[in-house]
Amino acid sequence: MPTYLAVAQLLVAVALIATILFQIRGGGLGGIFGQPDSVYRTRRGIERTLLLLTIVLAVVFIILAISIAALAA
């Protein structure tokens, strides 16, 4: 297994964890007063960017994992 792929996967994993932790969870103050969490909200601004970045990082992580497994065999 090439070292650069392992380092790349480690960096992508840390970035993926960070983007997941930065995403906003819950419904905000509405949940305190009994508002149901099933209310649909449109993601805008940084929420949308974080969501797209999370998807891209997850795909890159999977591609790296498959390539490392293929090279190890």
C-alpha positions as CSV (number, residue, x, y, z in Angstrom):
1,M,0.0,0.0,0.0
2,P,1.5,3.3,-1.0
3,T,2.1,5.7,1.9
4,Y,0.6,8.7,0.1
5,L,-2.8,6.9,-0.2
6,A,-2.8,6.1,3.5
7,V,-2.0,9.7,4.4
8,A,-4.6,11.0,2.0
9,Q,-7.2,8.7,3.5
10,L,-6.3,9.9,7.0
11,L,-6.6,13.5,6.0
12,V,-10.0,12.9,4.3
13,A,-11.2,11.0,7.3
14,V,-10.4,13.9,9.7
15,A,-12.0,16.4,7.3
16,L,-15.1,14.2,7.0
17,I,-15.4,14.0,10.8
18,A,-15.0,17.8,11.1
19,T,-17.7,18.5,8.5
20,I,-20.1,16.1,10.2
21,L,-19.5,17.6,13.6
22,F,-20.0,21.2,12.3
23,Q,-23.4,20.5,10.9
24,I,-26.4,21.9,12.8
25,R,-28.4,19.3,14.7
26,G,-31.9,19.6,15.9
27,G,-34.6,22.1,15.3
28,G,-33.3,24.9,17.4
29,L,-35.6,26.7,19.9
30,G,-38.7,25.2,18.3
31,G,-37.9,21.8,19.8
32,I,-38.0,23.4,23.3
33,F,-41.6,24.6,22.9
34,G,-43.0,21.4,21.4
35,Q,-42.5,22.0,17.7
36,P,-42.2,18.6,15.9
37,D,-38.8,17.9,14.3
38,S,-40.5,16.7,11.1
39,V,-40.9,20.3,9.8
40,Y,-39.1,20.6,6.4
41,R,-36.5,23.3,6.2
42,T,-34.5,24.2,3.1
43,R,-30.7,24.2,3.7
44,R,-29.2,27.5,2.8
45,G,-25.8,29.1,2.9
46,I,-23.2,27.3,5.0
47,E,-25.6,24.4,5.8
48,R,-25.9,23.5,2.2
49,T,-22.1,23.9,1.6
50,L,-21.4,21.6,4.6
51,L,-23.8,19.0,3.3
52,L,-22.3,19.0,-0.2
53,L,-18.8,18.9,1.3
54,T,-19.8,15.9,3.5
55,I,-21.1,14.0,0.4
56,V,-18.0,14.8,-1.6
57,L,-15.6,13.8,1.2
58,A,-17.5,10.6,1.8
59,V,-17.2,9.6,-1.9
60,V,-13.5,10.4,-1.9
61,F,-13.0,8.4,1.3
62,I,-14.8,5.4,-0.3
63,I,-12.7,5.7,-3.5
64,L,-9.5,5.8,-1.5
65,A,-10.5,2.8,0.6
66,I,-11.3,0.8,-2.6
67,S,-8.0,1.8,-4.2
68,I,-6.0,0.9,-1.1
69,A,-7.7,-2.5,-1.0
70,A,-7.1,-3.1,-4.7
71,L,-3.4,-2.2,-4.4
72,A,-3.0,-4.4,-1.3
73,A,-4.3,-7.5,-3.0
